[in-house]
Amino acid sequence: MADQTHDAQSALSRVPVEITISVGRAHPTVAELLAMRRDAILPLDRGVNDPVELYAGDRLIARGELQEVPGDPTGRLAVRLTEVAETDASA
């Protein structure tokens, strides 16, 4: 039985999880939304240096800072974690 539990945990640990990074929210009016065109600027409720939030599904799992991937010539973004949410095993 213990071997089956270990095998199941091992298989589960390899399942990929999609993480969503939230950089902020926008609150345009319907009129502003309908008027948007290419190159429009949509102000967010956060500043450039404010922390971003990481979500797995709808659960907040961490906060961090945006940065470029070190050594990546394409300028891809990464997140440096500054805070990790406590896990709740009962949830």
PDB file of N, CA, C and O in Angstrom:
ATOM      1  N   MET A   1       0.822  -1.200   0.000  1.00  0.00           N
ATOM      2  CA  MET A   1       0.000   0.000   0.000  1.00  0.00           C
ATOM      3  C   MET A   1       0.864   1.261   0.000  1.00  0.00           C
ATOM      4  O   MET A   1       0.564   2.232  -0.695  1.00  0.00           O
ATOM      5  N   ALA A   2       1.943   1.233   0.791  1.00  0.00           N
ATOM      6  CA  ALA A   2       2.838   2.393   0.851  1.00  0.00           C
ATOM      7  C   ALA A   2       3.491   2.637  -0.494  1.00  0.00           C
ATOM      8  O   ALA A   2       3.699   3.785  -0.886  1.00  0.00           O
ATOM      9  N   ASP A   3       3.823   1.547  -1.221  1.00  0.00           N
ATOM     10  CA  ASP A   3       4.424   1.700  -2.551  1.00  0.00           C
ATOM     11  C   ASP A   3       3.447   2.351  -3.520  1.00  0.00           C
ATOM     12  O   ASP A   3       3.847   3.183  -4.334  1.00  0.00           O
ATOM     13  N   GLN A   4       2.169   1.981  -3.443  1.00  0.00           N
ATOM     14  CA  GLN A   4       1.163   2.583  -4.317  1.00  0.00           C
ATOM     15  C   GLN A   4       1.008   4.071  -4.013  1.00  0.00           C
ATOM     16  O   GLN A   4       0.878   4.882  -4.930  1.00  0.00           O
ATOM     17  N   THR A   5       1.021   4.427  -2.748  1.00  0.00           N
ATOM     18  CA  THR A   5       0.921   5.836  -2.362  1.00  0.00           C
ATOM     19  C   THR A   5       2.120   6.606  -2.878  1.00  0.00           C
ATOM     20  O   THR A   5       1.973   7.705  -3.411  1.00  0.00           O
ATOM     21  N   HIS A   6       3.310   6.034  -2.722  1.00  0.00           N
ATOM     22  CA  HIS A   6       4.530   6.692  -3.205  1.00  0.00           C
ATOM     23  C   HIS A   6       4.478   6.852  -4.720  1.00  0.00           C
ATOM     24  O   HIS A   6       4.830   7.913  -5.236  1.00  0.00           O
ATOM     25  N   ASP A   7       4.040   5.811  -5.449  1.00  0.00           N
ATOM     26  CA  ASP A   7       3.939   5.887  -6.910  1.00  0.00           C
ATOM     27  C   ASP A   7       2.947   6.965  -7.336  1.00  0.00           C
ATOM     28  O   ASP A   7       3.208   7.716  -8.277  1.00  0.00           O
ATOM     29  N   ALA A   8       1.813   7.041  -6.647  1.00  0.00           N
ATOM     30  CA  ALA A   8       0.805   8.053  -6.981  1.00  0.00           C
ATOM     31  C   ALA A   8       1.343   9.450  -6.714  1.00  0.00           C
ATOM     32  O   ALA A   8       1.138  10.358  -7.519  1.00  0.00           O
ATOM     33  N   GLN A   9       2.032   9.630  -5.590  1.00  0.00           N
ATOM     34  CA  GLN A   9       2.612  10.937  -5.281  1.00  0.00           C
ATOM     35  C   GLN A   9       3.688  11.302  -6.290  1.00  0.00           C
ATOM     36  O   GLN A   9       3.797  12.458  -6.699  1.00  0.00           O
ATOM     37  N   SER A  10       4.482  10.320  -6.691  1.00  0.00           N
ATOM     38  CA  SER A  10       5.537  10.565  -7.671  1.00  0.00           C
ATOM     39  C   SER A  10       4.937  10.975  -9.011  1.00  0.00           C
ATOM     40  O   SER A  10       5.425  11.909  -9.647  1.00  0.00           O
ATOM     41  N   ALA A  11       3.888  10.288  -9.444  1.00  0.00           N
ATOM     42  CA  ALA A  11       3.232  10.631 -10.709  1.00  0.00           C
ATOM     43  C   ALA A  11       2.584  12.005 -10.620  1.00  0.00           C
ATOM     44  O   ALA A  11       2.666  12.793 -11.562  1.00  0.00           O
ATOM     45  N   LEU A  12       1.947  12.295  -9.506  1.00  0.00           N
ATOM     46  CA  LEU A  12       1.282  13.583  -9.326  1.00  0.00           C
ATOM     47  C   LEU A  12       2.283  14.732  -9.315  1.00  0.00           C
ATOM     48  O   LEU A  12       1.981  15.820  -9.805  1.00  0.00           O
ATOM     49  N   SER A  13       3.459  14.503  -8.768  1.00  0.00           N
ATOM     50  CA  SER A  13       4.457  15.575  -8.684  1.00  0.00           C
ATOM     51  C   SER A  13       4.982  15.985 -10.054  1.00  0.00           C
ATOM     52  O   SER A  13       5.602  17.041 -10.178  1.00  0.00           O
ATOM     53  N   ARG A  14       4.752  15.178 -11.082  1.00  0.00           N
ATOM     54  CA  ARG A  14       5.210  15.508 -12.441  1.00  0.00           C
ATOM     55  C   ARG A  14       4.140  16.197 -13.289  1.00  0.00           C
ATOM     56  O   ARG A  14       4.397  16.531 -14.446  1.00  0.00           O
ATOM     57  N   VAL A  15       2.967  16.411 -12.745  1.00  0.00           N
ATOM     58  CA  VAL A  15       1.889  17.066 -13.485  1.00  0.00           C
ATOM     59  C   VAL A  15       2.197  18.561 -13.584  1.00  0.00           C
ATOM     60  O   VAL A  15       2.408  19.215 -12.562  1.00  0.00           O
ATOM     61  N   PRO A  16       2.225  19.113 -14.812  1.00  0.00           N
ATOM     62  CA  PRO A  16       2.502  20.550 -14.942  1.00  0.00           C
ATOM     63  C   PRO A  16       1.336  21.386 -14.416  1.00  0.00           C
ATOM     64  O   PRO A  16       0.172  21.007 -14.543  1.00  0.00           O
ATOM     65  N   VAL A  17       1.672  22.519 -13.829  1.00  0.00           N
ATOM     66  CA  VAL A  17       0.677  23.445 -13.288  1.00  0.00           C
ATOM     67  C   VAL A  17       0.851  24.784 -13.985  1.00  0.00           C
ATOM     68  O   VAL A  17       1.965  25.301 -14.065  1.00  0.00           O
ATOM     69  N   GLU A  18      -0.235  25.348 -14.489  1.00  0.00           N
ATOM     70  CA  GLU A  18      -0.166  26.673 -15.102  1.00  0.00           C
ATOM     71  C   GLU A  18      -0.307  27.728 -14.020  1.00  0.00           C
ATOM     72  O   GLU A  18      -1.231  27.686 -13.208  1.00  0.00           O
ATOM     73  N   ILE A  19       0.622  28.676 -14.020  1.00  0.00           N
ATOM     74  CA  ILE A  19       0.600  29.775 -13.062  1.00  0.00           C
ATOM     75  C   ILE A  19       0.297  31.059 -13.823  1.00  0.00           C
ATOM     76  O   ILE A  19       0.925  31.345 -14.843  1.00  0.00           O
ATOM     77  N   THR A  20      -0.653  31.822 -13.333  1.00  0.00           N
ATOM     78  CA  THR A  20      -1.006  33.110 -13.924  1.00  0.00           C
ATOM     79  C   THR A  20      -0.348  34.211 -13.103  1.00  0.00           C
ATOM     80  O   THR A  20      -0.413  34.209 -11.874  1.00  0.00           O
ATOM     81  N   ILE A  21       0.287  35.152 -13.802  1.00  0.00           N
ATOM     82  CA  ILE A  21       0.932  36.283 -13.147  1.00  0.00           C
ATOM     83  C   ILE A  21       0.045  37.508 -13.357  1.00  0.00           C
ATOM     84  O   ILE A  21      -0.223  37.897 -14.494  1.00  0.00           O
ATOM     85  N   SER A  22      -0.405  38.108 -12.269  1.00  0.00           N
ATOM     86  CA  SER A  22      -1.265  39.288 -12.349  1.00  0.00           C
ATOM     87  C   SER A  22      -0.435  40.536 -12.077  1.00  0.00           C
ATOM     88  O   SER A  22       0.152  40.685 -11.005  1.00  0.00           O
ATOM     89  N   VAL A  23      -0.396  41.427 -13.060  1.00  0.00           N
ATOM     90  CA  VAL A  23       0.367  42.674 -12.901  1.00  0.00           C
ATOM     91  C   VAL A  23      -0.528  43.836 -12.496  1.00  0.00           C
ATOM     92  O   VAL A  23      -0.028  44.916 -12.180  1.00  0.00           O
ATOM     93  N   GLY A  24      -1.836  43.636 -12.499  1.00  0.00           N
ATOM     94  CA  GLY A  24      -2.743  44.697 -12.093  1.00  0.00           C
ATOM     95  C   GLY A  24      -4.100  44.546 -12.737  1.00  0.00           C
ATOM     96  O   GLY A  24      -4.337  43.635 -13.530  1.00  0.00           O
ATOM     97  N   ARG A  25      -4.985  45.455 -12.381  1.00  0.00           N
ATOM     98  CA  ARG A  25      -6.334  45.459 -12.932  1.00  0.00           C
ATOM     99  C   ARG A  25      -6.614  46.825 -13.540  1.00  0.00           C
ATOM    100  O   ARG A  25      -6.068  47.844 -13.119  1.00  0.00           O
ATOM    101  N   ALA A  26      -7.481  46.811 -14.539  1.00  0.00           N
ATOM    102  CA  ALA A  26      -7.925  48.048 -15.187  1.00  0.00           C
ATOM    103  C   ALA A  26      -9.432  48.175 -14.971  1.00  0.00           C
ATOM    104  O   ALA A  26     -10.139  47.174 -14.849  1.00  0.00           O
ATOM    105  N   HIS A  27      -9.908  49.404 -14.926  1.00  0.00           N
ATOM    106  CA  HIS A  27     -11.334  49.646 -14.684  1.00  0.00           C
ATOM    107  C   HIS A  27     -11.880  50.678 -15.673  1.00  0.00           C
ATOM    108  O   HIS A  27     -12.331  51.749 -15.268  1.00  0.00           O
ATOM    109  N   PRO A  28     -11.840  50.355 -16.975  1.00  0.00           N
ATOM    110  CA  PRO A  28     -12.380  51.310 -17.944  1.00  0.00           C
ATOM    111  C   PRO A  28     -13.909  51.295 -17.913  1.00  0.00           C
ATOM    112  O   PRO A  28     -14.529  50.323 -17.480  1.00  0.00           O
ATOM    113  N   THR A  29     -14.490  52.381 -18.375  1.00  0.00           N
ATOM    114  CA  THR A  29     -15.941  52.403 -18.561  1.00  0.00           C
ATOM    115  C   THR A  29     -16.253  51.621 -19.830  1.00  0.00           C
ATOM    116  O   THR A  29     -15.356  51.327 -20.621  1.00  0.00           O
ATOM    117  N   VAL A  30     -17.505  51.291 -20.021  1.00  0.00           N
ATOM    118  CA  VAL A  30     -17.905  50.594 -21.246  1.00  0.00           C
ATOM    119  C   VAL A  30     -17.574  51.451 -22.458  1.00  0.00           C
ATOM    120  O   VAL A  30     -17.103  50.935 -23.471  1.00  0.00           O
ATOM    121  N   ALA A  31     -17.816  52.755 -22.367  1.00  0.00           N
ATOM    122  CA  ALA A  31     -17.518  53.654 -23.488  1.00  0.00           C
ATOM    123  C   ALA A  31     -16.027  53.640 -23.813  1.00  0.00           C
ATOM    124  O   ALA A  31     -15.646  53.601 -24.983  1.00  0.00           O
ATOM    125  N   GLU A  32     -15.181  53.671 -22.779  1.00  0.00           N
ATOM    126  CA  GLU A  32     -13.730  53.625 -23.007  1.00  0.00           C
ATOM    127  C   GLU A  32     -13.318  52.295 -23.622  1.00  0.00           C
ATOM    128  O   GLU A  32     -12.458  52.251 -24.503  1.00  0.00           O
ATOM    129  N   LEU A  33     -13.920  51.232 -23.165  1.00  0.00           N
ATOM    130  CA  LEU A  33     -13.622  49.906 -23.700  1.00  0.00           C
ATOM    131  C   LEU A  33     -14.001  49.812 -25.172  1.00  0.00           C
ATOM    132  O   LEU A  33     -13.233  49.289 -25.980  1.00  0.00           O
ATOM    133  N   LEU A  34     -15.173  50.313 -25.521  1.00  0.00           N
ATOM    134  CA  LEU A  34     -15.629  50.273 -26.912  1.00  0.00           C
ATOM    135  C   LEU A  34     -14.797  51.173 -27.818  1.00  0.00           C
ATOM    136  O   LEU A  34     -14.691  50.913 -29.017  1.00  0.00           O
ATOM    137  N   ALA A  35     -14.212  52.218 -27.264  1.00  0.00           N
ATOM    138  CA  ALA A  35     -13.414  53.159 -28.057  1.00  0.00           C
ATOM    139  C   ALA A  35     -11.967  52.700 -28.250  1.00  0.00           C
ATOM    140  O   ALA A  35     -11.220  53.325 -29.002  1.00  0.00           O
ATOM    141  N   MET A  36     -11.568  51.631 -27.590  1.00  0.00           N
ATOM    142  CA  MET A  36     -10.168  51.192 -27.668  1.00  0.00           C
ATOM    143  C   MET A  36      -9.805  50.711 -29.057  1.00  0.00           C
ATOM    144  O   MET A  36     -10.570  50.016 -29.726  1.00  0.00           O
ATOM    145  N   ARG A  37      -8.635  51.098 -29.458  1.00  0.00           N
ATOM    146  CA  ARG A  37      -8.069  50.698 -30.745  1.00  0.00           C
ATOM    147  C   ARG A  37      -6.628  50.270 -30.511  1.00  0.00           C
ATOM    148  O   ARG A  37      -6.107  50.359 -29.399  1.00  0.00           O
ATOM    149  N   ARG A  38      -6.012  49.817 -31.556  1.00  0.00           N
ATOM    150  CA  ARG A  38      -4.599  49.446 -31.495  1.00  0.00           C
ATOM    151  C   ARG A  38      -3.784  50.633 -30.976  1.00  0.00           C
ATOM    152  O   ARG A  38      -4.059  51.781 -31.328  1.00  0.00           O
ATOM    153  N   ASP A  39      -2.801  50.359 -30.156  1.00  0.00           N
ATOM    154  CA  ASP A  39      -1.909  51.345 -29.536  1.00  0.00           C
ATOM    155  C   ASP A  39      -2.568  52.140 -28.409  1.00  0.00           C
ATOM    156  O   ASP A  39      -1.957  53.064 -27.871  1.00  0.00           O
ATOM    157  N   ALA A  40      -3.805  51.796 -28.044  1.00  0.00           N
ATOM    158  CA  ALA A  40      -4.434  52.451 -26.891  1.00  0.00           C
ATOM    159  C   ALA A  40      -3.665  52.062 -25.630  1.00  0.00           C
ATOM    160  O   ALA A  40      -3.084  50.979 -25.563  1.00  0.00           O
ATOM    161  N   ILE A  41      -3.663  52.925 -24.656  1.00  0.00           N
ATOM    162  CA  ILE A  41      -2.995  52.655 -23.385  1.00  0.00           C
ATOM    163  C   ILE A  41      -4.062  52.467 -22.321  1.00  0.00           C
ATOM    164  O   ILE A  41      -4.935  53.316 -22.143  1.00  0.00           O
ATOM    165  N   LEU A  42      -3.984  51.359 -21.624  1.00  0.00           N
ATOM    166  CA  LEU A  42      -4.954  51.005 -20.597  1.00  0.00           C
ATOM    167  C   LEU A  42      -4.270  51.096 -19.228  1.00  0.00           C
ATOM    168  O   LEU A  42      -3.490  50.211 -18.874  1.00  0.00           O
ATOM    169  N   PRO A  43      -4.548  52.146 -18.460  1.00  0.00           N
ATOM    170  CA  PRO A  43      -3.893  52.304 -17.157  1.00  0.00           C
ATOM    171  C   PRO A  43      -4.298  51.193 -16.183  1.00  0.00           C
ATOM    172  O   PRO A  43      -5.454  50.770 -16.143  1.00  0.00           O
ATOM    173  N   LEU A  44      -3.327  50.740 -15.410  1.00  0.00           N
ATOM    174  CA  LEU A  44      -3.567  49.719 -14.398  1.00  0.00           C
ATOM    175  C   LEU A  44      -3.568  50.350 -13.014  1.00  0.00           C
ATOM    176  O   LEU A  44      -3.171  51.502 -12.838  1.00  0.00           O
ATOM    177  N   ASP A  45      -4.019  49.581 -12.045  1.00  0.00           N
ATOM    178  CA  ASP A  45      -4.096  50.084 -10.672  1.00  0.00           C
ATOM    179  C   ASP A  45      -2.799  49.892  -9.885  1.00  0.00           C
ATOM    180  O   ASP A  45      -2.777  50.067  -8.666  1.00  0.00           O
ATOM    181  N   ARG A  46      -1.725  49.535 -10.580  1.00  0.00           N
ATOM    182  CA  ARG A  46      -0.438  49.325  -9.919  1.00  0.00           C
ATOM    183  C   ARG A  46       0.667  50.041 -10.668  1.00  0.00           C
ATOM    184  O   ARG A  46       0.543  50.349 -11.853  1.00  0.00           O
ATOM    185  N   GLY A  47       1.749  50.299  -9.950  1.00  0.00           N
ATOM    186  CA  GLY A  47       2.916  50.923 -10.548  1.00  0.00           C
ATOM    187  C   GLY A  47       3.881  49.887 -11.108  1.00  0.00           C
ATOM    188  O   GLY A  47       3.759  48.694 -10.827  1.00  0.00           O
ATOM    189  N   VAL A  48       4.832  50.350 -11.896  1.00  0.00           N
ATOM    190  CA  VAL A  48       5.811  49.477 -12.542  1.00  0.00           C
ATOM    191  C   VAL A  48       6.604  48.671 -11.513  1.00  0.00           C
ATOM    192  O   VAL A  48       6.927  47.510 -11.763  1.00  0.00           O
ATOM    193  N   ASN A  49       6.914  49.253 -10.389  1.00  0.00           N
ATOM    194  CA  ASN A  49       7.735  48.573  -9.386  1.00  0.00           C
ATOM    195  C   ASN A  49       6.935  47.854  -8.303  1.00  0.00           C
ATOM    196  O   ASN A  49       7.517  47.301  -7.370  1.00  0.00           O
ATOM    197  N   ASP A  50       5.615  47.857  -8.416  1.00  0.00           N
ATOM    198  CA  ASP A  50       4.790  47.153  -7.434  1.00  0.00           C
ATOM    199  C   ASP A  50       4.906  45.641  -7.635  1.00  0.00           C
ATOM    200  O   ASP A  50       5.185  45.184  -8.743  1.00  0.00           O
ATOM    201  N   PRO A  51       4.692  44.867  -6.571  1.00  0.00           N
ATOM    202  CA  PRO A  51       4.771  43.412  -6.713  1.00  0.00           C
ATOM    203  C   PRO A  51       3.669  42.874  -7.617  1.00  0.00           C
ATOM    204  O   PRO A  51       2.590  43.455  -7.732  1.00  0.00           O
ATOM    205  N   VAL A  52       3.973  41.745  -8.255  1.00  0.00           N
ATOM    206  CA  VAL A  52       2.985  41.025  -9.050  1.00  0.00           C
ATOM    207  C   VAL A  52       2.494  39.849  -8.208  1.00  0.00           C
ATOM    208  O   VAL A  52       3.154  39.450  -7.249  1.00  0.00           O
ATOM    209  N   GLU A  53       1.345  39.300  -8.566  1.00  0.00           N
ATOM    210  CA  GLU A  53       0.773  38.183  -7.824  1.00  0.00           C
ATOM    211  C   GLU A  53       0.743  36.949  -8.710  1.00  0.00           C
ATOM    212  O   GLU A  53       0.425  37.033  -9.896  1.00  0.00           O
ATOM    213  N   LEU A  54       1.075  35.804  -8.127  1.00  0.00           N
ATOM    214  CA  LEU A  54       1.083  34.535  -8.840  1.00  0.00           C
ATOM    215  C   LEU A  54      -0.090  33.700  -8.356  1.00  0.00           C
ATOM    216  O   LEU A  54      -0.294  33.529  -7.154  1.00  0.00           O
ATOM    217  N   TYR A  55      -0.860  33.180  -9.308  1.00  0.00           N
ATOM    218  CA  TYR A  55      -2.039  32.378  -8.992  1.00  0.00           C
ATOM    219  C   TYR A  55      -1.949  31.009  -9.651  1.00  0.00           C
ATOM    220  O   TYR A  55      -1.526  30.892 -10.801  1.00  0.00           O
ATOM    221  N   ALA A  56      -2.349  29.977  -8.917  1.00  0.00           N
ATOM    222  CA  ALA A  56      -2.598  28.648  -9.471  1.00  0.00           C
ATOM    223  C   ALA A  56      -4.109  28.494  -9.380  1.00  0.00           C
ATOM    224  O   ALA A  56      -4.661  28.351  -8.289  1.00  0.00           O
ATOM    225  N   GLY A  57      -4.770  28.524 -10.525  1.00  0.00           N
ATOM    226  CA  GLY A  57      -6.227  28.608 -10.513  1.00  0.00           C
ATOM    227  C   GLY A  57      -6.617  29.946  -9.921  1.00  0.00           C
ATOM    228  O   GLY A  57      -6.123  30.984 -10.360  1.00  0.00           O
ATOM    229  N   ASP A  58      -7.498  29.938  -8.927  1.00  0.00           N
ATOM    230  CA  ASP A  58      -7.890  31.198  -8.282  1.00  0.00           C
ATOM    231  C   ASP A  58      -7.200  31.387  -6.930  1.00  0.00           C
ATOM    232  O   ASP A  58      -7.563  32.278  -6.163  1.00  0.00           O
ATOM    233  N   ARG A  59      -6.213  30.553  -6.646  1.00  0.00           N
ATOM    234  CA  ARG A  59      -5.510  30.616  -5.355  1.00  0.00           C
ATOM    235  C   ARG A  59      -4.206  31.398  -5.475  1.00  0.00           C
ATOM    236  O   ARG A  59      -3.346  31.073  -6.293  1.00  0.00           O
ATOM    237  N   LEU A  60      -4.073  32.433  -4.649  1.00  0.00           N
ATOM    238  CA  LEU A  60      -2.834  33.202  -4.590  1.00  0.00           C
ATOM    239  C   LEU A  60      -1.760  32.320  -3.965  1.00  0.00           C
ATOM    240  O   LEU A  60      -1.922  31.837  -2.845  1.00  0.00           O
ATOM    241  N   ILE A  61      -0.651  32.109  -4.699  1.00  0.00           N
ATOM    242  CA  ILE A  61       0.401  31.235  -4.179  1.00  0.00           C
ATOM    243  C   ILE A  61       1.689  31.983  -3.845  1.00  0.00           C
ATOM    244  O   ILE A  61       2.507  31.490  -3.068  1.00  0.00           O
ATOM    245  N   ALA A  62       1.876  33.173  -4.425  1.00  0.00           N
ATOM    246  CA  ALA A  62       3.111  33.915  -4.160  1.00  0.00           C
ATOM    247  C   ALA A  62       2.995  35.334  -4.695  1.00  0.00           C
ATOM    248  O   ALA A  62       2.069  35.667  -5.434  1.00  0.00           O
ATOM    249  N   ARG A  63       3.956  36.158  -4.302  1.00  0.00           N
ATOM    250  CA  ARG A  63       4.124  37.500  -4.864  1.00  0.00           C
ATOM    251  C   ARG A  63       5.577  37.624  -5.287  1.00  0.00           C
ATOM    252  O   ARG A  63       6.447  36.913  -4.783  1.00  0.00           O
ATOM    253  N   GLY A  64       5.831  38.535  -6.220  1.00  0.00           N
ATOM    254  CA  GLY A  64       7.203  38.694  -6.671  1.00  0.00           C
ATOM    255  C   GLY A  64       7.406  39.964  -7.463  1.00  0.00           C
ATOM    256  O   GLY A  64       6.516  40.808  -7.570  1.00  0.00           O
ATOM    257  N   GLU A  65       8.611  40.079  -8.018  1.00  0.00           N
ATOM    258  CA  GLU A  65       8.995  41.240  -8.815  1.00  0.00           C
ATOM    259  C   GLU A  65       9.310  40.788 -10.233  1.00  0.00           C
ATOM    260  O   GLU A  65       9.975  39.772 -10.434  1.00  0.00           O
ATOM    261  N   LEU A  66       8.830  41.548 -11.217  1.00  0.00           N
ATOM    262  CA  LEU A  66       9.166  41.246 -12.603  1.00  0.00           C
ATOM    263  C   LEU A  66      10.615  41.608 -12.862  1.00  0.00           C
ATOM    264  O   LEU A  66      11.127  42.605 -12.352  1.00  0.00           O
ATOM    265  N   GLN A  67      11.265  40.780 -13.665  1.00  0.00           N
ATOM    266  CA  GLN A  67      12.621  41.076 -14.107  1.00  0.00           C
ATOM    267  C   GLN A  67      12.850  40.343 -15.418  1.00  0.00           C
ATOM    268  O   GLN A  67      12.085  39.448 -15.777  1.00  0.00           O
ATOM    269  N   GLU A  68      13.896  40.717 -16.129  1.00  0.00           N
ATOM    270  CA  GLU A  68      14.254  39.993 -17.342  1.00  0.00           C
ATOM    271  C   GLU A  68      14.979  38.715 -16.954  1.00  0.00           C
ATOM    272  O   GLU A  68      15.667  38.664 -15.934  1.00  0.00           O
ATOM    273  N   VAL A  69      14.817  37.666 -17.790  1.00  0.00           N
ATOM    274  CA  VAL A  69      15.537  36.421 -17.562  1.00  0.00           C
ATOM    275  C   VAL A  69      17.025  36.714 -17.728  1.00  0.00           C
ATOM    276  O   VAL A  69      17.444  37.172 -18.791  1.00  0.00           O
ATOM    277  N   PRO A  70      17.828  36.460 -16.698  1.00  0.00           N
ATOM    278  CA  PRO A  70      19.256  36.757 -16.796  1.00  0.00           C
ATOM    279  C   PRO A  70      19.912  36.032 -17.976  1.00  0.00           C
ATOM    280  O   PRO A  70      19.755  34.823 -18.143  1.00  0.00           O
ATOM    281  N   GLY A  71      20.642  36.786 -18.782  1.00  0.00           N
ATOM    282  CA  GLY A  71      21.370  36.212 -19.907  1.00  0.00           C
ATOM    283  C   GLY A  71      20.533  35.907 -21.132  1.00  0.00           C
ATOM    284  O   GLY A  71      21.065  35.393 -22.116  1.00  0.00           O
ATOM    285  N   ASP A  72      19.245  36.203 -21.109  1.00  0.00           N
ATOM    286  CA  ASP A  72      18.380  35.926 -22.261  1.00  0.00           C
ATOM    287  C   ASP A  72      18.380  37.132 -23.187  1.00  0.00           C
ATOM    288  O   ASP A  72      17.894  38.197 -22.807  1.00  0.00           O
ATOM    289  N   PRO A  73      18.920  36.988 -24.406  1.00  0.00           N
ATOM    290  CA  PRO A  73      19.006  38.132 -25.319  1.00  0.00           C
ATOM    291  C   PRO A  73      17.650  38.609 -25.843  1.00  0.00           C
ATOM    292  O   PRO A  73      17.563  39.704 -26.398  1.00  0.00           O
ATOM    293  N   THR A  74      16.596  37.815 -25.680  1.00  0.00           N
ATOM    294  CA  THR A  74      15.280  38.217 -26.189  1.00  0.00           C
ATOM    295  C   THR A  74      14.521  39.097 -25.202  1.00  0.00           C
ATOM    296  O   THR A  74      13.480  39.654 -25.550  1.00  0.00           O
ATOM    297  N   GLY A  75      15.027  39.230 -23.975  1.00  0.00           N
ATOM    298  CA  GLY A  75      14.362  40.079 -22.987  1.00  0.00           C
ATOM    299  C   GLY A  75      13.131  39.458 -22.365  1.00  0.00           C
ATOM    300  O   GLY A  75      12.252  40.173 -21.883  1.00  0.00           O
ATOM    301  N   ARG A  76      13.052  38.112 -22.368  1.00  0.00           N
ATOM    302  CA  ARG A  76      11.895  37.460 -21.743  1.00  0.00           C
ATOM    303  C   ARG A  76      11.788  37.839 -20.276  1.00  0.00           C
ATOM    304  O   ARG A  76      12.788  38.101 -19.608  1.00  0.00           O
ATOM    305  N   LEU A  77      10.560  37.861 -19.793  1.00  0.00           N
ATOM    306  CA  LEU A  77      10.301  38.216 -18.403  1.00  0.00           C
ATOM    307  C   LEU A  77      10.351  36.992 -17.496  1.00  0.00           C
ATOM    308  O   LEU A  77      10.102  35.863 -17.919  1.00  0.00           O
ATOM    309  N   ALA A  78      10.681  37.253 -16.246  1.00  0.00           N
ATOM    310  CA  ALA A  78      10.664  36.247 -15.194  1.00  0.00           C
ATOM    311  C   ALA A  78      10.109  36.921 -13.947  1.00  0.00           C
ATOM    312  O   ALA A  78       9.934  38.139 -13.913  1.00  0.00           O
ATOM    313  N   VAL A  79       9.838  36.130 -12.936  1.00  0.00           N
ATOM    314  CA  VAL A  79       9.379  36.663 -11.657  1.00  0.00           C
ATOM    315  C   VAL A  79      10.329  36.176 -10.570  1.00  0.00           C
ATOM    316  O   VAL A  79      10.554  34.975 -10.421  1.00  0.00           O
ATOM    317  N   ARG A  80      10.881  37.114  -9.816  1.00  0.00           N
ATOM    318  CA  ARG A  80      11.681  36.771  -8.635  1.00  0.00           C
ATOM    319  C   ARG A  80      10.719  36.767  -7.454  1.00  0.00           C
ATOM    320  O   ARG A  80      10.126  37.796  -7.131  1.00  0.00           O
ATOM    321  N   LEU A  81      10.561  35.610  -6.806  1.00  0.00           N
ATOM    322  CA  LEU A  81       9.618  35.489  -5.699  1.00  0.00           C
ATOM    323  C   LEU A  81      10.118  36.256  -4.483  1.00  0.00           C
ATOM    324  O   LEU A  81      11.276  36.134  -4.082  1.00  0.00           O
ATOM    325  N   THR A  82       9.226  37.043  -3.909  1.00  0.00           N
ATOM    326  CA  THR A  82       9.551  37.801  -2.704  1.00  0.00           C
ATOM    327  C   THR A  82       8.730  37.335  -1.506  1.00  0.00           C
ATOM    328  O   THR A  82       9.052  37.645  -0.359  1.00  0.00           O
ATOM    329  N   GLU A  83       7.668  36.586  -1.789  1.00  0.00           N
ATOM    330  CA  GLU A  83       6.780  36.104  -0.725  1.00  0.00           C
ATOM    331  C   GLU A  83       6.065  34.871  -1.249  1.00  0.00           C
ATOM    332  O   GLU A  83       5.560  34.874  -2.372  1.00  0.00           O
ATOM    333  N   VAL A  84       6.018  33.822  -0.446  1.00  0.00           N
ATOM    334  CA  VAL A  84       5.306  32.603  -0.817  1.00  0.00           C
ATOM    335  C   VAL A  84       4.181  32.405   0.183  1.00  0.00           C
ATOM    336  O   VAL A  84       4.395  32.457   1.395  1.00  0.00           O
ATOM    337  N   ALA A  85       2.975  32.177  -0.337  1.00  0.00           N
ATOM    338  CA  ALA A  85       1.809  32.003   0.536  1.00  0.00           C
ATOM    339  C   ALA A  85       1.942  30.710   1.329  1.00  0.00           C
ATOM    340  O   ALA A  85       2.506  29.725   0.854  1.00  0.00           O
ATOM    341  N   GLU A  86       1.418  30.736   2.529  1.00  0.00           N
ATOM    342  CA  GLU A  86       1.407  29.524   3.341  1.00  0.00           C
ATOM    343  C   GLU A  86       0.417  28.550   2.742  1.00  0.00           C
ATOM    344  O   GLU A  86      -0.650  28.946   2.273  1.00  0.00           O
ATOM    345  N   THR A  87       0.772  27.267   2.756  1.00  0.00           N
ATOM    346  CA  THR A  87      -0.129  26.255   2.223  1.00  0.00           C
ATOM    347  C   THR A  87      -1.116  25.850   3.297  1.00  0.00           C
ATOM    348  O   THR A  87      -0.802  25.834   4.487  1.00  0.00           O
ATOM    349  N   ASP A  88      -2.313  25.526   2.847  1.00  0.00           N
ATOM    350  CA  ASP A  88      -3.370  25.078   3.746  1.00  0.00           C
ATOM    351  C   ASP A  88      -3.752  23.679   3.302  1.00  0.00           C
ATOM    352  O   ASP A  88      -4.509  23.522   2.344  1.00  0.00           O
ATOM    353  N   ALA A  89      -3.253  22.676   3.969  1.00  0.00           N
ATOM    354  CA  ALA A  89      -3.474  21.287   3.578  1.00  0.00           C
ATOM    355  C   ALA A  89      -4.943  20.893   3.635  1.00  0.00           C
ATOM    356  O   ALA A  89      -5.344  19.931   2.981  1.00  0.00           O
ATOM    357  N   SER A  90      -5.750  21.615   4.400  1.00  0.00           N
ATOM    358  CA  SER A  90      -7.167  21.260   4.520  1.00  0.00           C
ATOM    359  C   SER A  90      -8.009  21.830   3.395  1.00  0.00           C
ATOM    360  O   SER A  90      -9.165  21.439   3.236  1.00  0.00           O
ATOM    361  N   ALA A  91      -7.451  22.757   2.598  1.00  0.00           N
ATOM    362  CA  ALA A  91      -8.233  23.402   1.538  1.00  0.00           C
ATOM    363  C   ALA A  91      -8.272  22.562   0.296  1.00  0.00           C
ATOM    364  O   ALA A  91      -8.887  22.954  -0.695  1.00  0.00           O
TER     365      ALA A  91
END
